Amino acid sequence: MATTIKVGRTQNGFPVGSAN
């Protein structure tokens, strides 16, 4: 489903939880 990235979590390819 959602993948984790260095800046936080990503949902559907969009960063969530933190600003760009």
mmCIF file of the N, C-alpha and C atoms, coordinates in Angstrom:
data_MODEL
# 
_entry.id   MODEL 
# 
loop_
_atom_site.group_PDB 
_atom_site.id 
_atom_site.type_symbol 
_atom_site.label_atom_id 
_atom_site.label_alt_id 
_atom_site.label_comp_id 
_atom_site.label_asym_id 
_atom_site.label_entity_id 
_atom_site.label_seq_id 
_atom_site.pdbx_PDB_ins_code 
_atom_site.Cartn_x 
_atom_site.Cartn_y 
_atom_site.Cartn_z 
_atom_site.occupancy 
_atom_site.B_iso_or_equiv 
_atom_site.pdbx_formal_charge 
_atom_site.auth_seq_id 
_atom_site.auth_comp_id 
_atom_site.auth_asym_id 
_atom_site.auth_atom_id 
_atom_site.pdbx_PDB_model_num 
ATOM 1  N N  . MET A 1 1  ? 0.847  -1.212 0.000  1.00 0.00 ? 1  MET A N  1 
ATOM 2  C CA . MET A 1 1  ? 0.000  0.000  0.000  1.00 0.00 ? 1  MET A CA 1 
ATOM 3  C C  . MET A 1 1  ? 0.879  1.258  0.000  1.00 0.00 ? 1  MET A C  1 
ATOM 4  N N  . ALA A 1 2  ? 1.207  1.755  1.191  1.00 0.00 ? 2  ALA A N  1 
ATOM 5  C CA . ALA A 1 2  ? 2.038  2.956  1.263  1.00 0.00 ? 2  ALA A CA 1 
ATOM 6  C C  . ALA A 1 2  ? 3.494  2.570  1.491  1.00 0.00 ? 2  ALA A C  1 
ATOM 7  N N  . THR A 1 3  ? 4.373  3.345  0.907  1.00 0.00 ? 3  THR A N  1 
ATOM 8  C CA . THR A 1 3  ? 5.801  3.072  1.057  1.00 0.00 ? 3  THR A CA 1 
ATOM 9  C C  . THR A 1 3  ? 6.445  4.133  1.937  1.00 0.00 ? 3  THR A C  1 
ATOM 10 N N  . THR A 1 4  ? 7.539  3.765  2.588  1.00 0.00 ? 4  THR A N  1 
ATOM 11 C CA . THR A 1 4  ? 8.209  4.709  3.477  1.00 0.00 ? 4  THR A CA 1 
ATOM 12 C C  . THR A 1 4  ? 9.415  5.332  2.793  1.00 0.00 ? 4  THR A C  1 
ATOM 13 N N  . ILE A 1 5  ? 9.587  6.644  2.955  1.00 0.00 ? 5  ILE A N  1 
ATOM 14 C CA . ILE A 1 5  ? 10.730 7.337  2.372  1.00 0.00 ? 5  ILE A CA 1 
ATOM 15 C C  . ILE A 1 5  ? 11.476 8.116  3.444  1.00 0.00 ? 5  ILE A C  1 
ATOM 16 N N  . LYS A 1 6  ? 12.581 8.729  3.081  1.00 0.00 ? 6  LYS A N  1 
ATOM 17 C CA . LYS A 1 6  ? 13.428 9.413  4.051  1.00 0.00 ? 6  LYS A CA 1 
ATOM 18 C C  . LYS A 1 6  ? 12.712 10.579 4.723  1.00 0.00 ? 6  LYS A C  1 
ATOM 19 N N  . VAL A 1 7  ? 11.802 11.211 3.984  1.00 0.00 ? 7  VAL A N  1 
ATOM 20 C CA . VAL A 1 7  ? 11.110 12.375 4.531  1.00 0.00 ? 7  VAL A CA 1 
ATOM 21 C C  . VAL A 1 7  ? 9.858  11.986 5.284  1.00 0.00 ? 7  VAL A C  1 
ATOM 22 N N  . GLY A 1 8  ? 9.530  10.697 5.280  1.00 0.00 ? 8  GLY A N  1 
ATOM 23 C CA . GLY A 1 8  ? 8.336  10.258 5.987  1.00 0.00 ? 8  GLY A CA 1 
ATOM 24 C C  . GLY A 1 8  ? 7.617  9.170  5.213  1.00 0.00 ? 8  GLY A C  1 
ATOM 25 N N  . ARG A 1 9  ? 6.301  9.157  5.276  1.00 0.00 ? 9  ARG A N  1 
ATOM 26 C CA . ARG A 1 9  ? 5.527  8.127  4.592  1.00 0.00 ? 9  ARG A CA 1 
ATOM 27 C C  . ARG A 1 9  ? 4.937  8.676  3.303  1.00 0.00 ? 9  ARG A C  1 
ATOM 28 N N  . THR A 1 10 ? 4.726  7.763  2.331  1.00 0.00 ? 10 THR A N  1 
ATOM 29 C CA . THR A 1 10 ? 4.124  8.186  1.071  1.00 0.00 ? 10 THR A CA 1 
ATOM 30 C C  . THR A 1 10 ? 2.857  7.400  0.809  1.00 0.00 ? 10 THR A C  1 
ATOM 31 N N  . GLN A 1 11 ? 1.817  8.062  0.388  1.00 0.00 ? 11 GLN A N  1 
ATOM 32 C CA . GLN A 1 11 ? 0.557  7.394  0.101  1.00 0.00 ? 11 GLN A CA 1 
ATOM 33 C C  . GLN A 1 11 ? 0.169  7.653  -1.350 1.00 0.00 ? 11 GLN A C  1 
ATOM 34 N N  . ASN A 1 12 ? 0.049  6.551  -2.113 1.00 0.00 ? 12 ASN A N  1 
ATOM 35 C CA . ASN A 1 12 ? -0.295 6.654  -3.528 1.00 0.00 ? 12 ASN A CA 1 
ATOM 36 C C  . ASN A 1 12 ? 0.742  7.469  -4.296 1.00 0.00 ? 12 ASN A C  1 
ATOM 37 N N  . GLY A 1 13 ? 1.989  7.467  -3.791 1.00 0.00 ? 13 GLY A N  1 
ATOM 38 C CA . GLY A 1 13 ? 3.052  8.192  -4.481 1.00 0.00 ? 13 GLY A CA 1 
ATOM 39 C C  . GLY A 1 13 ? 3.179  9.626  -4.008 1.00 0.00 ? 13 GLY A C  1 
ATOM 40 N N  . PHE A 1 14 ? 2.287  10.033 -3.082 1.00 0.00 ? 14 PHE A N  1 
ATOM 41 C CA . PHE A 1 14 ? 2.345  11.399 -2.591 1.00 0.00 ? 14 PHE A CA 1 
ATOM 42 C C  . PHE A 1 14 ? 2.816  11.425 -1.146 1.00 0.00 ? 14 PHE A C  1 
ATOM 43 N N  . PRO A 1 15 ? 3.719  12.350 -0.823 1.00 0.00 ? 15 PRO A N  1 
ATOM 44 C CA . PRO A 1 15 ? 4.258  12.470 0.530  1.00 0.00 ? 15 PRO A CA 1 
ATOM 45 C C  . PRO A 1 15 ? 3.200  12.934 1.520  1.00 0.00 ? 15 PRO A C  1 
ATOM 46 N N  . VAL A 1 16 ? 3.066  12.242 2.639  1.00 0.00 ? 16 VAL A N  1 
ATOM 47 C CA . VAL A 1 16 ? 2.084  12.628 3.647  1.00 0.00 ? 16 VAL A CA 1 
ATOM 48 C C  . VAL A 1 16 ? 2.752  12.735 5.007  1.00 0.00 ? 16 VAL A C  1 
ATOM 49 N N  . GLY A 1 17 ? 2.285  13.636 5.834  1.00 0.00 ? 17 GLY A N  1 
ATOM 50 C CA . GLY A 1 17 ? 2.832  13.784 7.174  1.00 0.00 ? 17 GLY A CA 1 
ATOM 51 C C  . GLY A 1 17 ? 3.866  14.892 7.231  1.00 0.00 ? 17 GLY A C  1 
ATOM 52 N N  . SER A 1 18 ? 4.568  15.120 6.111  1.00 0.00 ? 18 SER A N  1 
ATOM 53 C CA . SER A 1 18 ? 5.562  16.185 6.074  1.00 0.00 ? 18 SER A CA 1 
ATOM 54 C C  . SER A 1 18 ? 5.428  16.990 4.789  1.00 0.00 ? 18 SER A C  1 
ATOM 55 N N  . ALA A 1 19 ? 5.807  18.256 4.839  1.00 0.00 ? 19 ALA A N  1 
ATOM 56 C CA . ALA A 1 19 ? 5.713  19.110 3.657  1.00 0.00 ? 19 ALA A CA 1 
ATOM 57 C C  . ALA A 1 19 ? 6.820  18.762 2.670  1.00 0.00 ? 19 ALA A C  1 
ATOM 58 N N  . ASN A 1 20 ? 6.713  19.281 1.468  1.00 0.00 ? 20 ASN A N  1 
ATOM 59 C CA . ASN A 1 20 ? 7.698  18.975 0.410  1.00 0.00 ? 20 ASN A CA 1 
ATOM 60 C C  . ASN A 1 20 ? 9.065  19.500 0.821  1.00 0.00 ? 20 ASN A C  1 
# 
